[in-house]
């Protein structure tokens, strides 16, 4: 259960418990609605605290930073298929396209 649903259920339990404790004056034989209201408010408060604690401890595990030192690899080093030529090859700051893919102005 994620934090939003956990805290939502907890707030719902607190609200229902408060309604039973403060707003309902009907008596049911063998059941104290005000006691049930107090129990629901306590369970909701405990659930809210648990969801906040669980969220704060899991938040640190999700975020991480990767630091890579050195210069980035050249595009040719990323070639995973033997015999495959990259479409754009960068060598010493120049860019070229294979002649089979080049579009020359006037070639209609």
Secondary structure by P-SEA (a helix, b strand, c coil): ccaaaaaaaaaaaaaaaaaaccccccccccccaaaaaaaaaaaaaaaaaaaaaaaaaaccccbbbbbbcccccccccccccccccccccccccccccccccccccccc
